[in-house]
Amino acid sequence: MTSDKIDLFYAIHHTRAMRRLKPDPIPDGILMQLISAANQGPTGSNKQNASWIVVRDVEQKVKLAELNRKAVDAYIDSPGSAAPERRGIVRAVKWQRDHFSEIPVLLIPCLTFDTNPTNTWHAGAAAGGSIWPAVQNLLLAARGLGLGAALTTLGLSDRPAAKAVLGLPELVEPFAIIPVGYPMGKFGPLTRRPLEDVVHYDRW
Ligand SMILES: Cc1cc2nc3c(=O)[nH]c(=O)nc-3n(C[C@H](O)[C@H](O)[C@H](O)COP(=O)(O)O)c2cc1C
């Protein structure tokens, strides 16, 4: 198992959304190492109800690419996307939109619910609580394995269509589409709000 090649805290501070990815295939062993790291994430009541769909079939990728394209185009046309500080992101998002089906692997993290999640507390803040830690594990593990990845959700905007493409049963919900591949760009340090803006002591 590949490990300890990158310092954990360095990885946390230097893992940005990597949207420009090479079409080169990811070896199966590396892919399984990646999903194994994701699979170590915690789940509520230790239900271990997360699943991962590995999409490599070109026809499947083309269908997901179309769903992503529709949502990305609507996003790009929205007023907020034109802000100067967002232009770099928009350029990368467009690149990803135009190359979605050439990216070697699209990973879909899913949760299996006991009851229809739209009718229960799952629809609230806790809905994705059992998948997001696994997703962050995956993003960091990708970095550790020399891969790039980006957490995307726009391609799931038409949820019934996405579920139909993926053949998901009613009680299995997809949470993201994570394109993974070898990065074209470089990873730099993240830019986040400073701690003095985000930390509150004892009350807001
Ligand atoms: C809930 C969520 C949804 C996201 N959806 C998308 C998406 O649909 N497409 C995309 O390109 N990036 C998406 N992102 C990535 C964010 O745009 C990205 O993490 C953010 O701009 C910060 O960029 P950085 O991590 O590279 O600093 C999403 C991130 C999160 C947390």
The ligand as an SDF file (V2000), in Angstrom:
LIG
                    3D

 31 33  0  0  0  0  0  0  0  0999 V2000
  -21.0820   20.7110   -1.9840 C   0  0  0  0  0  0  0  0  0  0  0  0
  -20.0950   21.0420   -3.0820 C   0  0  0  0  0  0  0  0  0  0  0  0
  -20.5230   21.0180   -4.3980 C   0  0  0  0  0  0  0  0  0  0  0  0
  -19.6250   21.3140   -5.4330 C   0  0  0  0  0  0  0  0  0  0  0  0
  -20.0580   21.2220   -6.7270 N   0  0  0  0  0  0  0  0  0  0  0  0
  -19.1960   21.4680   -7.7340 C   0  0  0  0  0  0  0  0  0  0  0  0
  -19.5950   21.2970   -9.0970 C   0  0  0  0  0  0  0  0  0  0  0  0
  -20.7210   20.9150   -9.3960 O   0  0  0  0  0  0  0  0  0  0  0  0
  -18.6790   21.5340  -10.0740 N   0  0  0  0  0  0  0  0  0  0  0  0
  -17.4040   21.9110   -9.7750 C   0  0  0  0  0  0  0  0  0  0  0  0
  -16.5980   22.0890  -10.6890 O   0  0  0  0  0  0  0  0  0  0  0  0
  -16.9770   22.0930   -8.4930 N   0  0  0  0  0  0  0  0  0  0  0  0
  -17.8540   21.8680   -7.4780 C   0  0  0  0  0  0  0  0  0  0  0  0
  -17.4390   21.9910   -6.1720 N   0  0  0  0  0  0  0  0  0  0  0  0
  -16.0350   22.3770   -5.8850 C   0  0  0  0  0  0  0  0  0  0  0  0
  -15.9470   23.8030   -5.3620 C   0  0  0  0  0  0  0  0  0  0  0  0
  -16.2680   24.7030   -6.4000 O   0  0  0  0  0  0  0  0  0  0  0  0
  -14.5230   24.0490   -4.8410 C   0  0  0  0  0  0  0  0  0  0  0  0
  -14.2540   23.1560   -3.8180 O   0  0  0  0  0  0  0  0  0  0  0  0
  -14.3610   25.4630   -4.3330 C   0  0  0  0  0  0  0  0  0  0  0  0
  -14.4560   26.3720   -5.4200 O   0  0  0  0  0  0  0  0  0  0  0  0
  -13.0300   25.6750   -3.6330 C   0  0  0  0  0  0  0  0  0  0  0  0
  -12.0220   25.3790   -4.5390 O   0  0  0  0  0  0  0  0  0  0  0  0
  -10.6220   24.7860   -4.0350 P   0  0  0  0  0  0  0  0  0  0  0  0
  -10.9890   23.6260   -3.1560 O   0  0  0  0  0  0  0  0  0  0  0  0
   -9.9280   24.4030   -5.3050 O   0  0  0  0  0  0  0  0  0  0  0  0
   -9.9500   25.8640   -3.2840 O   0  0  0  0  0  0  0  0  0  0  0  0
  -18.2930   21.6670   -5.1390 C   0  0  0  0  0  0  0  0  0  0  0  0
  -17.8740   21.6800   -3.8010 C   0  0  0  0  0  0  0  0  0  0  0  0
  -18.7440   21.3560   -2.7990 C   0  0  0  0  0  0  0  0  0  0  0  0
  -18.2380   21.3480   -1.3690 C   0  0  0  0  0  0  0  0  0  0  0  0
  1  2  1  0
  2  3  1  0
  2 30  2  0
  3  4  2  0
  4  5  1  0
  4 28  1  0
  5  6  2  0
  6  7  1  0
  6 13  1  0
  7  8  2  0
  7  9  1  0
  9 10  1  0
 10 11  2  0
 10 12  1  0
 12 13  2  0
 13 14  1  0
 14 15  1  0
 14 28  1  0
 15 16  1  0
 16 17  1  0
 16 18  1  0
 18 19  1  0
 18 20  1  0
 20 21  1  0
 20 22  1  0
 22 23  1  0
 23 24  1  0
 24 25  2  0
 24 26  1  0
 24 27  1  0
 28 29  2  0
 29 30  1  0
 30 31  1  0
M  END
$$$$
